[in-house]
């Protein structure tokens, strides 16, 4: 509503050091749970820092 992001924006616009195989994931993919990101990083609504998420994501791949 505030036009700050678009669903077709790639997550690489908002996060640094995204692996090449994840660079094309869009916000739309995340909203539809089709991003290809692993699901065992944390449970819904668990607070997790960007750094912690990225480190756990990298360890799983």
C-alpha positions as a Markdown table, in Angstrom:
| # | Residue | x | y | z |
|---|---|---|---|---|
| 1 | Unk | 0.0 | 0.0 | 0.0 |
| 2 | Unk | 2.9 | 2.3 | 0.7 |
| 3 | Unk | 4.7 | 1.1 | -2.5 |
| 4 | Unk | 7.9 | 0.3 | -0.6 |
| 5 | Unk | 8.2 | -3.1 | -2.1 |
| 6 | Unk | 6.7 | -5.2 | -4.9 |
| 7 | Unk | 5.9 | -8.9 | -4.9 |
| 8 | Unk | 8.1 | -9.4 | -7.9 |
| 9 | Unk | 11.1 | -7.9 | -6.1 |
| 10 | Unk | 14.0 | -10.4 | -5.6 |
| 11 | Unk | 15.1 | -11.0 | -2.0 |
| 12 | Unk | 18.6 | -10.0 | -3.1 |
| 13 | Unk | 17.4 | -6.4 | -3.2 |
| 14 | Unk | 17.0 | -6.6 | 0.6 |
| 15 | Unk | 19.6 | -9.1 | 1.8 |
| 16 | Unk | 23.4 | -9.2 | 1.1 |
| 17 | Unk | 25.3 | -12.4 | 0.4 |
| 18 | Unk | 22.4 | -14.4 | -1.1 |
| 19 | Unk | 23.7 | -17.6 | -2.7 |
| 20 | Unk | 23.5 | -17.6 | -6.5 |
| 21 | Unk | 20.9 | -20.4 | -6.5 |
| 22 | Unk | 18.6 | -18.3 | -4.2 |
| 23 | Unk | 19.1 | -14.9 | -5.9 |
| 24 | Unk | 16.0 | -15.2 | -8.0 |
| 25 | Unk | 13.6 | -15.9 | -5.1 |
| 26 | Unk | 10.9 | -13.2 | -5.1 |
| 27 | Unk | 8.8 | -11.9 | -2.3 |
| 28 | Unk | 5.9 | -13.5 | -4.1 |
| 29 | Unk | 7.6 | -16.9 | -3.8 |
| 30 | Unk | 8.1 | -16.3 | 0.0 |
| 31 | Unk | 4.5 | -15.4 | 0.4 |
| 32 | Unk | 3.4 | -18.6 | -1.4 |
| 33 | Unk | 6.0 | -20.7 | 0.5 |
| 34 | Unk | 7.6 | -21.7 | -2.8 |
| 35 | Unk | 11.0 | -20.2 | -2.3 |
| 36 | Unk | 13.0 | -23.4 | -2.0 |
| 37 | Unk | 14.4 | -22.2 | 1.3 |
| 38 | Unk | 14.7 | -24.9 | 3.9 |
| 39 | Unk | 11.8 | -25.1 | 6.4 |
| 40 | Unk | 13.7 | -26.3 | 9.5 |
| 41 | Unk | 15.5 | -23.0 | 10.3 |
| 42 | Unk | 12.8 | -22.0 | 12.8 |
| 43 | Unk | 9.1 | -22.3 | 13.6 |
| 44 | Unk | 6.5 | -19.8 | 12.5 |
| 45 | Unk | 6.8 | -16.5 | 14.4 |
| 46 | Unk | 10.1 | -17.5 | 16.1 |
| 47 | Unk | 12.3 | -14.4 | 16.3 |
| 48 | Unk | 15.5 | -14.9 | 14.4 |
| 49 | Unk | 18.1 | -12.4 | 13.2 |
| 50 | Unk | 19.0 | -12.1 | 9.6 |
| 51 | Unk | 22.6 | -13.3 | 10.4 |
| 52 | Unk | 21.3 | -16.4 | 12.3 |
| 53 | Unk | 18.9 | -17.2 | 9.5 |
| 54 | Unk | 21.5 | -17.0 | 6.8 |
| 55 | Unk | 24.0 | -19.0 | 8.8 |
| 56 | Unk | 21.5 | -21.8 | 9.5 |
| 57 | Unk | 20.4 | -21.7 | 5.8 |
| 58 | Unk | 23.9 | -22.1 | 4.6 |
| 59 | Unk | 24.7 | -24.9 | 6.9 |
| 60 | Unk | 21.8 | -26.9 | 5.5 |
| 61 | Unk | 22.8 | -26.6 | 1.9 |
